[in-house]
Amino acid sequence: MEEAVGEAALTRLRPVLMDDARGLPGLCADGLSTGMGAEVQRPLATVVIGGVVSAMVMSLLVLRVLYVVFQAPLGAGPYGSAAAEARPGREITDAV
């Protein structure tokens, strides 16, 4: 599981970073503006920048850690290891 999570993190790293690198410069310009209407734009840009950065961290790091943490207890459910080993199209007969 750890290998799959690591591979998925590397696969998603470039698209996530490219998307954030595309949007953040425009938001920084709004956040640093001093012209007319800046008192409305600055707080909005600050909130959006914080949301984009926190979503990036959550999707790249926290979500991957949660996959690994919650994978371990799957075999210890009410049906034991039979539910964890079940494949599509195969019935679980010994899990009662």
N, C-alpha and C positions, 0 to 999 in steps of 0.2 A: 504494500500500500504506500509506503514511504517513497518508493521509486516512482510510482505513478503520480503522486502528488508533486514530487520534485520536477518531473518531466512536464506536468501541466503548468507549474509555475513558470518554468523557462519558456514554454510555448506562449503563454499569455503575457509575459513581461513586455515584449516589444510593442504589441498593439496597445496595451494600457498606457505605457509611457508615451507613445506617439500621440495618442488621443489627448492625454493631459498636456503634453508639450504644445499641442496645437491651440488649446483653449486658454491656457493660463496667461500668455502674454497679453491678450486682449483684455482679460479680466484685470490684470495688473495695471494696464493703462486706465481702466475705469476707476480702480482703487486709488490711483495716485493723481487723478484729475483734480483741478482747482477751478475749472470754469463754471459757467452758469449751470445750475442743477447738480453740481458735484455733491452737495450735501445729501442728496437722495441716492446717487450712484455709488458713492464710497461704501456705505454700510452694506448695500446689496452685493457689491463686488467682493467685499470681505467675506461675507457669508458664503457666497458661491465658491470662492477660492478655498475656504476651509472645507466645504463639502466635497469638492473635487479631490483635494489632497487626502482627506480622511477616507473617502471611498477607494482611492487608489491603494492606500495602505491596507485597508480591510480586505480588498479583493486579492492583493498579492501576498499578504502575510497571514492575517488572522484567519481567513477562510481556509487556507491550507493547513494551518495548525489544528483547526476544529475538525477537519476531515480525519486527520491522524488520531486525534484524541478520542473521537467518538467511534472510530472503527473497531477498537479493541473490545468493547462490551457487546458487539453484535452476536458473537457465538454463545454468550451467556444468557440468552433470552429464555422465555418460557418453553420454547421448543428445543432448546439445547443446540448442539452443533448441527443437527439435521437441517434446520432452517437456514443456517449459514452456508451449507453445502448444496442446497437445492438449486437446480438449474431450471430454466424455462422449459416447460413441457414435461417435467418430471415431478411426480407427486411425492409428498413426504408421507411415508407409511409408518415409520417407526417413531413418530413424534406425537405421542398421545399422553 
